[in-house]
Amino acid sequence: MRKLENQTTTTEFLFLGFGDLQEFHISLFLIFLIVYIFTKAGNILITVLILTDQHLHTPMYFFLGNLSCLETFYTSAILPRVLASFLTRNKTVPLPGCLLQLWLAASLAATECHFLSAMSFDRYIAICKPLHYSIIMNNKLCLLLVAASWVCGFVENTILIIFVSKLIFCGRNEIDHFFCDFIPIIQLSCTDTHKVQLVLTILASVCTFPTFVLTITSHVYIISTILRIPSTSGRKKAFSTCSSHLVVVSVFYGTIIIVYVLPKTEMLKELNKVFSVFYTVLTPLVNPLIYSLRNTEVKEAWRRVVSKHNINLQ
């Protein structure tokens, strides 16, 4: 255990954020603000459309609605603090506030892993077992998958945050990141962190790794089934139903693996913040675009809402 004598206990942390881009702070603020507004608007729009339009009350859109709701919370857990730091130049955050952001962001990210896995399973059944789709993907199973995703995401990170909260922080308080994340926080602790790192590894292996394997396995079967479809039009139609999901999964998991799994070379350390932007900021932004807003059924639902609104005004 590290010595704690003559060291002041840390009560707040200092984000280094994008400190090496001081001259671009105004530009970065505007970019992040636009991204935040469009992310919130897009995901809220999708959630409202799915809730109000009976034609979208299907398993696929049930999962999409929950994902959009999650993305709304996820961006709100990270971006407002980033925007405030650009405006006020106040980059400090008290320890309890940092732990709260860490718990929320990590729980929502873990929940998204479970959602992506459930959505992959849904697409697998739709494409590989279409005759049994309505029987397998019934309301009870959909509710169970969504509830399990939310519960698992928050329970596993609640356990982890309890261990992190017992650490003592002193000396250095600079976080080389733009939000509170597990690895930068643990590295600042003055006490032994082996137990926390062990719990982190176990939870990641038990809770998150299986969802990744299920997601990849589902897409392997999906692609294999699509390639066996004899007609070109049939292959295009089938692939269009899963290509959007495949793009999101690739970006989300790809950047997370780079940040948390790959060895920390000097080049990757410098790029970690850039890759973190992909899964914390860009993925919630593009989800409504590539999943739903370009989808014919969603467009039709939007037209029905607009038409109904115009009729009511007349």
N, C-alpha and C positions, 0 to 999 in steps of 0.2 A: 504493500500500500504506500502511496506517495505521502511524504511528510506534509503536515498541514500547519506546522508551527510558523508563526510570524507571517501568515498569509491571510489577507482579508477575504471574507466570504463574498462571493459575487452575488449581487441581487438583481443585476440587469445585464443584458447582452447588447453588443454593438454590431449591427449588420454592416459588413463591408459592401454588400450588394454589388452594384456596378460602378464602384468607386474609381476604377481605371478609365471610366468614360465620363468624367466630370463635365466636359464641354458639351456632351450630348444629353444632359439631364432633361432639358425641356422637350427635346425631340422624343426621348424615351417615355417621358410622362404622357405626351400626347398619344404615342403609339399604344401604350398600355391602357390608357383611358378608353381609346376607341375599341380596342380588343375587349375590354371589360364590358362596355355598353353593348356591343354586338353579341357577345357571348351570353349575357343575361337576357337580352331581348330574344335571341334565337331559341334558347333553351326554354324560356318561359312560354314563347309562342307554341313550340312543339308540345309542351306539357298541356297547355290549355286546349289545343286542337284535339289531342288524343282523349282528353277528359270529356269534351263536349260533343264530339262527332261519333255517332254510333257505328259508322262504317270502319272506324279505326279501333274498335274494341276487339282486337285479335291478340293472340299471344305475342307476336312480333312487336306490335306497337305498345303493348303493355310493358314490355321490357324497355323499349325506347323511351317511353314516358318516364319511367323510373330513372333511366340513365340521364335524361335531360334534367330532371329534378335534382339528381345528385350533382351534375356539373354546375348547376346554379349555386348550390351550397359550396362546392369545391373552390370555385373562383372567388367567392366571397370570403373564404377562409384565408386567402393569400393576397389577392390583388389590392384590396383597399389599403392594406398596410404598406405595400410597395408604392402605391400612388401617393400616400401621405408622406412617405420619406422623400420622394422627389420634390414635393411642394415645400415642406417645412425644413428639409435637410436634417430632421431629427431621426436618426437611425437607431436609437436605443429602444429596447423593449424589456420590460420587467420580466423576471424569471417566471412568475405564474402565467403571464400573458404568452410567453414563449412556449411553455408547456401546453397551454390550451390550444394554441395554433398548431403545435406539433401533433397533438392528439386528434384534432379535427381533420387536418390535412392527411395524416397517415391513415386514419379510419376511413375517410372517403375514398382515398386511393386504393386501399385494400378492398373496399366494397365494389369499386369499379372493376377490379380484377375478377371478382366473383360474378358481376353482371355480364362482363364480356364472355366469361365461360358459359353462363346460362344461355346467352344469346347465340353462342356458337352451337350449343346443344340443340337449340330451337331450329337453327338453320340446317343442322345435320338431319334432324327428323324430317323437316320440310322437303329436303332434296333427296335424301337417301331412302326414306320410308314414307313417301307422300300419302299412301293409302291408309296408313295408321296415324297420320298426323293429328287429326281431330280427337282421336281416342287417347293418344299418349299425352299430347300437350293440352290437357283439360285445365279448367279453372283452378282446381285444387293444386295441381302440380305447379302451375305458374305462380300462384300465391306462395307456395312453399319455397320455390327457388328464389323469389324476390325477398321474402322474409329472411331466409337463411343467408342471403347475400348481405343484407343490412346488419343482421345480428353478428355474423362471423367477422365482418369488417371492423365493427366497433368493439366487440369483446376481445379480439386478439390484441388490438392496440391499447385498450384499457389496461390489460394485463401488463403490457410493455411499458406504458407510461407510469404505472405504479412503481416499477423498478427504476425508471429514469428519475422519478421525483425523489427517490431516496439517495441519489448521488449528491455529493457536495462539490460545489464549484467555487474556485478561487484562482487568483492570479489572472491569467489571460481571459478576456471576455469577448474577443472579436470572433464573429461568425462569418467566415468567408462564403456567404451565400445571401440570397435575397429573401429567404424565409427560414423558419426554424425547422430543421431536419434532423433525423436521428444521429447520423454519423458526425456532423459538425458539433452537435451538442455533446455527445459522448466523449469526443476528443478533448473537450474543455474541462472535463471532470478531474478533480484532484484525487479522487478515490479510485479504488480498484474497479474496473469496468468489465472484468471478465464474465461476471454473472449476467450482466445486462446483455453483453454481446452473445452469450450462449442462449439466453432467452430469445433474443432477436433472431438468431439462426434457426432455433427450433420452431418458432412461430412461422417464420418465412417458409421453412421446409414443410411444415404440417398444413398450414392454411393457404399459402399463396402458390407454392410450387405445383400442387395438384391441379389448381385451376388453370395454370399455364399449360400443363401437359394435356388436360382435357380440351382446352381451346385449340392447341396445335393438332391433336389427334382428330378432333372433329373436322378441321379444315382439310386434313389429309384425305379423310374419307369423302368429304364433299367434292374436292378437286378430282379424286379418282372416279367418283360417280359421274361428274359432269363430263369428263373425258370419254366416258363410255356411251354417252348419248349420241345416237347416230346422226341426227340432223344438226346442221350448223345453227339454225334459228333456235332450236331447243337448247343447245349448249350456251348460246348467248343469253337467253332468257334466264336459265338456271344460274349462270355465273353472275348476272347482274344482281341477283338477290343476295349474293354473299360477298361480292367484291368490295362493297363499301365497308362491311364489317371487317374484312381482311386487311384493308388499309388502316383502319383505326387500331386494330390489334397489333399490326406490325409497328406502327409509330409508337404506340403506348408502351408495349413490352420491349421494343427495341431500345428506346431511350432509357427505360428503367434498368435494363440489363447493363447498358453502358455505364450508367451512373453508380449502380450498387453492386454489380457482380464482377465486371472486368477488373483486372489488376490496375491499381492507381499509378499509371505512368505519369510523368510530368506533363505530357501533352494532354492526357485525359483529365488531369486535375484542372488544367486551364479551361477545358471545354465543358466541364461538369455543369456549370451554371447555364451554358447555352443549351445543353441537352435537357436540363431540368425545365427550361422554358417550354420545351416541346410537350412534355407530359402534364405540366401544371397549367399552362396558359394556352398553347395552340390547340391541343387535343380537345378541350372543352369548346373552343371556338369553332373548329371544323366539324365536330360531331353533328350539329344540326344541318350543316350544309351537305355533307356527303351521305348522311344517313336518311334524312327526311325531307329537307326543303327542295331537293331535286327529285323527290319521289312523286310519281304521278298521283298516288292515292292521297298524299298529303296536300298536293296542289289542289286536287279536287275538293278536299275538305276545306281548304282556305277559301276557294271560290264560293262554296256553299255558305260559309260564315259571312263573307262580304255581301253576297246576294241577299241573305236573310236580313243583314243589317240595313241594306239599302231599302228593302221592302218595308221594314219597320219605320224608317225615316219618312217614307212617303205618306 
